């Protein structure tokens, strides 16, 4: 399962994974982790065994100046 709130990146990674890992059963899901009802529905339906959280800011020097933004993004999806 790929879970993403931005349609274009979700579409692009879905295409890339289908090309390189065609043997996998890939399920792209458009959603926002702040929508707890939708997230619960998806988890109840697809029952993932492992979750990798990759929605992090990438520029460490910027986040060292504003560490609260990294904390918000990685803990509550803001």
TAFEN-V815635 format. One record per run of one state. SS is the DSSP state (a for helix, b for strand, c for the rest). FROM is the first residue (numbers start at 1). TO is the last residue. If there is no record, write none. Layout:
# TAFEN-V815635
ss=SS from=FROM to=TO
ss=SS from=FROM to=TO
This chain:
# TAFEN-V815635
ss=c from=1 to=1
ss=b from=2 to=4
ss=c from=5 to=6
ss=a from=7 to=20
ss=c from=21 to=27
ss=b from=28 to=30
ss=c from=31 to=35
ss=a from=36 to=46
ss=c from=47 to=59
ss=a from=60 to=65
ss=c from=66 to=66
ss=a from=67 to=76
ss=c from=77 to=78
